[in-house]
Amino acid sequence: VQLQASGGGLVQAGGSLTLSCVASGRISSINEMGWYRQAPGKQRELVADITSGGSTKYADSVKGRFTISRDNAKSTVYLQMNSLKPEDTAVYYCNVDIGSFGIPYWGKGTQVTVSS
């Protein structure tokens, strides 16, 4: 299984970006899909995740600004990020739980930089 994330970049504060992560390979079923981020000198933290049924969870710091969604037919998870702040600067990683045992897979990460 491979995860390919894209959509990161440099944006000014207040701007928007959309991240995408596509899962490919031997996939029986996809359970939770999520986005994490890691800023320099900080631990990796959950940004948002979405269950196979569509239930979502967000970090308090991004509620109201970020929206996670998924396209099961495309094995893809998205993260729409609006009203970006400099403190959103980090490497963003997608995480997907696959199969009946929920084995987690990680993408390589995509850099998001928000300038003030």
Helices and strands as residue ranges (DSSP letters): E 2-6, E 9-12, E 17-24, E 30-38, E 45-50, E 56-58, E 66-71, G 72-74, E 76-81, G 86-88, E 90-98, E 103-106, E 110-115
